[in-house]
């Protein structure tokens, strides 16, 4: 029976049951002393009606099929209809007899009255009750079955929903844990060495570099069952970075990474962030942590503690990182660390010391390092076996490289075979192992139009890489020389890689004019690549431009001002770039101050490509110029006594970069008004702080995202000269920030003993016990270690001593962290 027919049948049965009940109630209400069988029949009909109503509720639902097998329901309904019709017929008969009995005389006998009131025979009534009860019971049992099935279905549905909810909760929890994991790893360091690795791999030519795998020293290093170190050294331009990338990729492809942990790092002079010892340590720790199923608890706890406070979170110091690295190496049965370009870092002494300590530590760690064969590095890497890149070892690789270029470059591939062989023989014979030299020569030959010009160029090849760069500079047209010098200058001295449109903007911006016109800009920023030629390299994916090789920067540094217009004295160039950044930030275009939406900010950064770099790096170039006092007239136009619109826009641009992504913020929206004095202190602008204080700037005003004073910023960023000046000028050292911390509580955080001793000296001279209790214990420990040296005393205050940080090394580590010229000083500070 289809659902509609079934529903119609049930409705008719419900109506029929209702008619029966109505007649029963009429009969019971009008007939006194109705027999008990009548009441029993009424009760059974009432119950049956209720069951039918329940069946009606599911009549059009799939659940009605649970009443019984096919045909059973139809038969049951027929039986029910029969019972109801019989009941109705008998009741109506009784009602008709009752109606007839109303007209008789009252003198009739009791027997006649009973016959009128209840004509039904007892046996028939009982049979009818049994029939109704039987139908009711069958329907009730069927409904019970349906109810149980519905309950089971609901239970199954609930379990299914619960399972889905659990899966969703588990997925969300996993996503949340993954997101936090990424945040913790980014907190360790944002520097990604894979960018440099992929860049080097792209320069690798097939069938080259494999000779190193046959070297006995390399095989012994790789197969050693104990800790070992291997130092690959070669002259500038020998292709050490490409060789290192080949070694890394070969290890990754061939070793079981479930059993062996591999971490690598590239020191790159084009990116000052990569040159610091702290970034190196943090990157190695991050890579080893990233392969673990769960991050070390001590790292997560420190991260959570830092996130609980307002403002910028303190990153782990070098000693903490070294201790964590010690634990990570101990937990893994086999570890490999590959490091390239240690000679490019100004902290190479500390780096070599660390590498020696790692090899000596006793854990199963293999370290591969590459650099130039500098005497100082050779003296320090005493625990390392050595492989020297010689002309003979590289000659065949250079031949393969030349042949590969002649096949892949359309213009070279069209040359006749004899000229191709002449090119290969000449470059291979005169390269003396310098891949960089061979690359530049082929780049130059590509520009030549005739075979005669190619042969002439081959006859007068420069003798070395320095002569080659000088020749390249001399070939820059007179009309492009100013553009080329500005572009090369900012790339050579920038602490970070730059976008090509920013370099193009810097090349055309004239600080003397203090403005830029659309007509002044290059039609295509990529023209810079044509102007500078092989002196620069371009990453089309990231749209970043850089000096092509560390040797280019060295060549520019060696040029004398009287001999070449491309001479670049470091202090003078930093001054020029600082003025360029200041004049750019002070352009009338930015007089409107902060912008109100993310789209407006994005549009502004696109319209003015140098704005982001100028905002981020202006203070860096001011500090490096050593001319901050002379630049005060310009600086104070931006860092005025009270915040001006251009200062506010500068701050907004600085604040918009978080974790390598743009985040829109409006300075002052966190209810604390930004103050130039605070940010001058945070960025270490000593003369600017003095000028602002002398101009009457409020010393005790709170600023920054965590509500500290300029003294908080000085102690937090580790600027003792500024902190001392502020204290002497009368700043209140007991003002607390939003973390309920006084400025001097930050003294130990930077690892600079000078800043700690400043706090101690201040308290000792004033005898006011103003140093808060949380620093008192640290100060007492410093006093307790008289005679050990400031750095050693400070290390005991801050941290325990790990295996790497034994007594003989602690003072050295702390002094390195205090100096850190390419780390703390060059870091683009996140606003506090």
N, C-alpha and C positions, 0 to 999 in steps of 0.2 A: 504494500500500500504506500502510495506516495505521501510525502509530508502534508500536502494540502488536504487530501482526502482524510488522512488520519486526524488532522486537526478538526475538520468538519465533524467527523464522527464523535470525537471527544466532546466537542461543544454541545452536540445534540444529547449526548449522555448526561452531561452536566445539567442541561435544561430539564431532562426527564427526571433526574434525581431531585432537582429542585421542586418539580411538580409533586412528586411523591411526598416529599417532606412537608410541603404546604398542606396537602390533604391530611397527612398524619396529624399535624399541629391543629388543624381545624377540627378534626375528629376528637382529638384528645382534649381540646379546650371546651368543646360543647357537650361532650359526654362525660357525665360524672362517674367516677369510680371505674375508669377504663381498665380493662384487664391488663395484667402485667405483660402478656405477649405483645399487646399493642405498643407498650413503652419500649420493649426490647426491639421490636421491628423499627421503631423510630430511631433508636440509638444506632442500629446497624446501618440504616439508610443515611443518617447524618455522617457516620464515619466513611461510608462509601463515597458520599458526595465530596468529602474533603480529599479523599484519595484521587478522585476524578479531577478535581481542581488542580491538584499537584501534577497529574499527568498532562492536563491542558497546558501547564506552564512550560513543559518540555516538548510539546507535541510537534513543534516546527524545528526542533533542534536535533542534531545528530545523536544526542544522548538517548532519544526515545527508542533507538534500535537496541538498547541494552535491556528493554523490558522482556525480551525473550527471542527465541529463534524465529526464522521466517514463518509466517502463518499463525504463530502462537498468539500474537497481539490481536489479529483480526478475530480469531475464535474467542479470545477472552472478552473482546468488546461485544460480540454477539451474545455471549452468555450473560454479560452484564446487562445488556439491553433487555434480554428476556426476563431477568430477575426484576428489573425495575418496572417493566410493563405489567408483570404479574402482580407486583406490589400495588401499583397504581390502580389496577383493575379491582383488586380485592378491597382496597380502601374506598374506592368510589362506590362499590356495591354496598359497603357498610354505611356509607353516607346516605345512599338512597333509602336504605331500610330505616335509618335514623329519622330521615325527613318524614317518612310515612308514619312513623310512630308518634309524631307530635300531635296528630289530630284525634287520637283515641281518648277515651274517658279515663280520668285519673283512677277509676275504680278497678282498672285492670289489675290482674294479679302480678306479683313480683316476677313470676316466671316469664309472663308475656313481656314485661318491661326489659328483662335481661336479654331476651331474644331480640327485642328491637335494638337495644344498645350494642350488642356484640353478636351479630349473626354468624360470624366466622367460626368454623369449627376449629377446635384446638389443634387437631393434627395438621390441618392445612396451613394454619398460621405458623406452626413450628417448622414445617417443611419450607415455607417461604423464607422464614428467618435464616434457616440453615443455608438456603440457596444464596441469599444476599451476603451472608457472612463468608461463604466460600469464595464468591466473586471478589469481595473486599479483601480477603486474605491473599488471594492470588495477586491482585493488583498491588497490595501493600508489599508483598515479598518482591515483586518485580521492581517496584519503586525503591525498595531498600537496596537491591542490586545496582540499580541505576545510581543511587546516592553514593554507594561505595565506589562505583566506577568513576563518578564525578569527583569524589574526594581524592581517589588515586590520580586522576588526571590533573586535578589542581595541585596535588602534591608534586607530581612529576613536573608540572609547569613551574611551580615555585622553586623546585630544585634546579630546573633548567635556568630560570631567571637568576637564582642565587649563584649558580655556576658562572653565568655571564657576568654578573656583578663582580664576582671574585676575580674573573679573568680581567675585567676592566680595571679593578682596583690594583691587581698585580701589575697590569700594563702601566697604569699611571704611576705606581710605586717604582717600577723599573725605570720609567722615563724620568721620574723625579730624581732617583738615585743616579741615573746617567747624567742628568743635567748638573747635579751637585758635583759629581765626579769631574766633569769637564770644568766647572768653576774652580775646583781645588787645583786641578792641573794648570789652569790659566793663572791662578794666583801664584803658583810656583814661578812661572815665567811664561810670557807670551811669545818669546822668541822661538821660531820654528826653523831648525837647521835643515829640514827637508827642502826648503826653498833653494838654499845654496846647493844642496846635493843634486836636486833635479837640474839646476842650471849647469852644474859641472858635467852631469851625465849627458846633457845635450851636446856638449863639446867633444865627447868621446867618439873616436873613430873606430869602426869595426876592425878587429884583428890587431889592435894595438894594446899595449900595457900588459899583455899576457906573460911577457918575459919575467915579470916579478914573481909569478907563481913558481917558476923553476929555480929561483934563488934559494940556496941552501938555508940562508938565514930566515927567509920567510917561512919555509916549511918547518924549520925547528920552532919558530915562534908559534905557528898555528897548531902544531901537533904536540907542543909541550904539555906535560901533565901537571905542571906547576905554573905559578905566576911568571910572566915574562913580558918584556918590552921590546919593541922594534922601532927604530927611528929611520925613516926614509928622508934623505936630504938631497937637495939639488939646487942649482943656481936659479936665479930669477928667470921665468919664462920656460923652464924645463917641463912644465906640465904636471907639477906635483899635485895640484888640486884635482885634475882630471884622473890622475893615477889613484888618488885616494878614493875618489868616487867609484872607480872600477873595483878597488879592493872591497869597499863597503857592499856594493851590489853583488859581488861574487860571494861574499860571506852570507848575505841575506838569502841568496838563491840556493846555496849549496848546504848550509848547515841546518840542523834541526832546531828551529826557533823555540820549540817547546822545552828543549833541554839547555839551550845556550841563549843568554840574554845579550843583545847587541845594542849599543848606543853610540852615536857619532856626533861630531861637532865640527863646524867650520869657522875659524876666526877669519873675519873679512874686514879689511881696512875700509871698505866702502860703507860699512854699517857699524858705527861706534858701539852700538848696544852689544854686538857680538864680541867685542874685544875685551869685555870685563870678565874677570875671574868668577864673579858671582853668577853672571848669566851662564857661563860655561857649566858651573856646578849645578845650577838650578835646572838647566836643560838635560844634563845627564841623569839627574835624579828624576826628572819628569818622565824621561823615556823609560827608565827602569820601572817606575811606578805604573806607567800606562799599560804595561803588559801583565800586571798583577790582577787577579780577580777582584780584590778589594784593596783600597789604598791603606797605607800604614796608619795606624790609629793616631800616632803622635802628630802626623801631618794634618789629619782631619780635625783633631782637637784644637790645634793651633789656628787653623783656618776658621773654625767656629768661633773661637775666642775673638779673633780679629773682626769677624763679621758682626759681632754683638756690639761693637763700639761704633760711634759716629765717625764719619770722615774716612780718609784714606786708610786702608789696612796696611799694617807693617808686614813686609815680606820677611821670609826667613833670612838670617844672616849667613855668612859664609861658614862659620863654625858649625852652626846648626845643620846646614846642608851637607857639610863634610861628614858629620856624625851620622846623618840619615843615609848617606851614600855608603858609609861603612857597614851599616846594618843591612842594606839591600844587597851588597856584594857578598856578605856572609850568608845570606839566606838562599843564594842561588849557586848551584854547583859549578857553573862555568859562565864567565862574563867576558865580553869583549868591548873595549872602548877604542874608537878610532877618532883621532883629532888631526885636523889639517890647519896649517898656517899659524903655528904658535909664534913664529917670528913677527907676525903682523900686529900682535898685541903688545901694548906698552907694559903689560904685566907678565911678560914672558918668563921672568925670573920666578914669580910665584906659581905660574902654570907648570914650569918644569919641576919645581919643588913638589907640587901636588902629585904630578905623574910619578916621580920617584917614590913618593910616600905610598902611593897606591900599589906599585909593584913590590915594594918592600913589606906591605902590610900582611902578606901571608895568605890572603884569599886567592882562589883560583881566578885570576884576572889577567887577560892578555890586552896589552895596550899597543896600538899602532899610532905613531905620531909622524907628521911630516912637516918640514920647514926648510929654510935655507940653511946651509952649513955654517951658521954663525958660531964663532969660537965660544961665546958664552953658553950657548945651548949645548954645544959639544961637551963642555966641561961639566954641565949640570946633569945631563942624561947619562949618568954613569952606569945605571942598571939596564941600559938598553943596548941590544945588538943593533948593528948599523948596516944599511944598504945605501950606497951612493949612486945617484943617477949620473952616469957618465955619458960622454958623447957617443962612445961605441955602443952602449946599451940602447941608446935612443935613436941611433942612426936609422935602423930598419923601420922603427915606428914612424919616423918622420917621412921616410920614403912611402910607406903605406898611406900616410895622411895626404901627401901631395897627390898620389895617384887617385885617391878617393875624391879629392876636391876637383881634379881635372875631369873626372867622370860625371860628377854631380852638377858642376857649374856649366850651364849651356855655352857661355862664351869660350871657356877653356876647352870644352869638349870638341869645339869646331876647329881648333888648331890642328896643324898637320902633325903626324906622329913624330917626325924629327924634332920639331920645336917642343913638343910635349916632353920628349926624353931629355932635351936640353934643359928645360925648366926643372924637371925632377932632379937631374944630376947636379945642377948648379945649387939649388936650394938645399938639397940633402947634404952636399959637401960643405956648404958654408954656414949652415945653421948652427953647427957645434952643439947640437942637442936642444936648441931653444925652439920649442913648439911655437911660442908666442911670436918669435921672429919670423918663422916660416909662415905662420898665419897672416901676418901683416904684409909680407912680400906678395903672397898670392892675392890678397885684397887689392894691393896696388896694381898688380898685373891685370886684374879684372877690368880696370878702368882704361887700359890702353887699347887703341883702336887698330894698330897694325902690327904685323910680325916684326918689322924693323924696330918699332918702339919697344916691343917686348925684349928683343935681343939687346938693345941699348940699355934698358933698365937692368937686365941681368948682369951686364958688364960693370955696372957701377953700384952694386948693392952695398948698403951700409954695413960696417963691420960688426956692430953690436946693437943691442936693443936701445941703448941710449942715443946712439947716432940715428937710429931709425925714427925714434920719436921726434928728435930735433928736425929731421927732414920732413916729417908729417906737419909739424907746426909751421915750418917755413913755407909749405905749400898752401896754407890757408890764405885765401885772397885778402887783399888789403881791406876791402869793403866788409869782410866778415870777421876781421880780427877782434874788434871790440866785443861783438856778440860771442865769439868763441872764448875769449878770455873770461867774460862774466860767467858763461856756462861752465867752463872747466873749473873756475874758481869755486863756485858754490858746490859743485859735485865733489871737488877735492876736499873741502872743509866741512861739508854737511855731516852731521852725526847720524844721519839715517838716509836710506835710499829715497830718491825723489821721483815724483811723477814727471813725465816728459813735458806736460803743459806748464808745470811750475818752473822747470828749468828754462823753458822758452820765455816765460814771462820775466824771469830774473834777468835773462840775457838782454831784453829790450827795455827794461825799466831803467830810467835815468834818475838817480837820486837827486841830482841838482834841480830837476824840474819838479819833482815831488808829485807827479801825476802820470797817468798813462792814458793814451788816446787809442781808440780802436785802430787808427791808421798806423800806429807805432808797432802793433803786434805782427808777428810772422803770419803769413797766410796759412801756413801749416806748421804746427809745433814740431812735426817730424823733420823740418828743415835743419834742426839742430844736428840730427844724425848725419846729414850730408855735409854740414859745415865742419863738424869735428871728426868725421871719418872713423878710422879704426881706433882712435883714442877712446871711444866710448862704446858701450854695449847696451842694447835695448831689449827689454823683456816685453814682447807684445801682449802677453796675457795679463800681466800686472800693470802694463803701461809705465814701467819704471826704467829710468836711464841711470847709468853709473859709469865710472871710469872703467875701461875694459880690463885693466889689470892693475895690481898694486904697484907694478913698476912704472905705470904712467904717472901716478902721484909722486913717486920718488924722483922721476925725471923733472917734473914741474918744480919740486922743492929744491932741486940742485941748480936751477937756472938763476943767474945773477941779474939783478935789476938793470944794470948798465949794459948787459949783453943781449937780453931778449925782452920783448914787451910782454911775454908770457911768464916772466918771473913772478913768483907768488910768495913773498915774505909772509909768514904765517900770521903774525900779529896785525900787520897792515891789512891783510885780506879779511881777517875776522872783523876788523873795524869797518871795512867797506861793506861787508855783508850785514853787519849790525845796523849801519846807517840805512842801507837798502830796506831792511825789514822795518825799521822805525818809520822811515818816510812813507813806505807802502801802507802801514797801519794808520798813519796820520793823514791819509788822503781825504779830501772833502767828500768822497763817495761814501765814507763810513761815518759821516757826521750825524746821521740819524740814530746811531746807537744800536741797541739790540733789536732783533727782529722777533715777530710774535708767533711765527709758525715754522714747522719743520721744512715745509716747501720753500718758504722764503729764505731760510738759511742755506738749503741745498742750492737754490738758484744763485745766491750770493757767492758761494764757494765756486760755482761753475763760472760765473762771470769774472771772478778775480782769482785765477788759478794759484797765485802765490800767497793768497791770504792765509790758508791753513798752515803752510810752512812758516811764514813770517810770524804768525801768532805763536806757534809751538816752539820755535827756535830762536826768537829774538833775544831772549835772556841768556841763552847758551852762548850766542856770538858776542853779546856784551861782555860776559864774564871772560871769555877766551881772548878778547881784544886787549885786555888790561888797560882799557881807556875809558872805563865807566865814568870817571870824574870829568873827562873832557866831553863826554857825550851827554852830560846832565841837561843842557838846554833842550835837547831833543827828547830825552827820556822823560823829563818832567812834564812834557806836553801830553804824554800818554799816562804816566803815573803821577797825576796831579794830587794835591792835598785832599781834595774831595773827588769822588769818582765822576768822570766826565763820560759823555756818550761813547767816545772812541775806546776808552778804557773798558767800558761795559761790553762793547762788541768784541774787543780782544778777549775778554774773559769768557764770553759765550762761545767763541770759536775754540778756545783752549779746552773748555769743558765738554765740547760736543763729541770728543773722541774718547770712547771707553771700550776697552777690549777689542780694538781694531774695528769698531763699528761706530757709525754716527748715532749719537743719542742727543735728542733735542732737549735743552735746558734753558731756563731763563734765570740768569744770575739774580740772586736776591729773593727768589720765589720761596726759599726755605726760611723766610722771616728774619734772616740776618743780612744786613746790608753789606755788600762787598766793599772792602777798603783797600786802596792802593798800598798803604803801609804794610798791611798783612801780606799781600802777595809779593811785594818787593822783598820782604823778609823771607818768605817761603822760597823764592827763586835765588836767594843769595846775593841780591844787589846791594852791596854794603853802602856805597856812596849814595844810592837813591834813598835808602832808609835814613841815612844821616840828613839828607836834604829835606825829606818830608818831616822829620822830627823838628829840625830847625825852623821849618815853615809853620810849625804849630799843629801838626797832625796829632789827633788824640791817641795817646799811647795805650790807653786801657780799653779802647773800643774793641768789641768782639766781632770777628768776621770769619769767613770760611764756612765750609759745610758742617764742621763740628764745633763751631762757636768758640774758637780759641782766639787769643790775642796774637800780636806779632811775635811775642816772646814764645808762645806755643809753637809757632811756625819755625822759629829759629832753632829751638831745641829739637823739634821733630825732624827737621831736615838736616840738622847737624851743621849749623853755621855759628861757630863760637864767637867770631868777631862781632856779628850782629847781635847775638845774645848779650855779650858783654856791654856793648854800646847801649842797648835798651835798658839794661839794669842800671847802668851809670846815669842814664837820662831820667830815671825815676819810675819806670814801669812797675806796676804792682805784680809781683811774681806769684801771689796767692789766688789770683782770679782762676776759677775753674771753667773748663770747657763743658760741653754737653755730656762728656763721659765722666764728669766729676773728677777730672785730673788737672793738677797744676802743671805749669810749663816744665818745671824741673824734673817731673816724673818721667819725662821723655828722654832724659839725659843718657841712660844706658842704651837706648834703642839703636843708635847708629853705629855703635861699636867704636866711637871716637873718644879716646881717653881725655882729650882736651876739653870736650864738652862736659864730661863728668867732673873733671877737676875744677871747671868753672863753677859748677853747682856747689861743690865742696868749699871752694874758696869764698864764695859769696856768703854761705852760711857761717863760715868761720869768722869772717870779717864783721858781719853784722850781729852775730851771736843772738839771733832772734828765733832760732829753731824753726825757720819757715819752711825748711825742706820737709815735705810731707812724710808721714810714717812709712808709706810704701817704698820710699827711697832711702829712708834712714838706715835700714838693715843693710842695703847695698853699700851705702857710704861707709858704714862701720866695717864692712868686710874689706873695702878698699883701704881704709886706714890700717887694718890688721895685717895687710900684706906689704908693709913698708919695705923698700929695698928690692922689690921684685920687678919694678917697672910698671908704668901705667897700663900698658896693653895687657900684660900678664895678670895684673890685679883685676882689670875689668873683665877678663875672660872668666875668672872665678865668680865674679858677681853675676854674670849673665847666664852662663851655661856650665854644665859639667864637662869634664874632659873625656872625649871619645878616644878610640885607639889612634885615629889620625892626629888628634889634638894633644899629643903627649907634651910633657912639660917643655921639651926643647923647641916645640913648634908653636906653642900658643901665642907667645909674644909676637912672633913673626906674622901669624895669621891676622891678629888684631891690628897690627900696624898696616898690613896690606889693605884691610877693610877700611881703615881710617883714611888712607891715601886714595885708593881706588880712582885714579884720575879719569879713567874712561868709563867708570861705572857710576858711582854716586853723583859725580860732578856732571857727567854728560847725560845722565838720565833725563828724559823729558818728564818732568815731575807731574804726577796726577794731582790735580788741585785738591788741597786738604780742607 
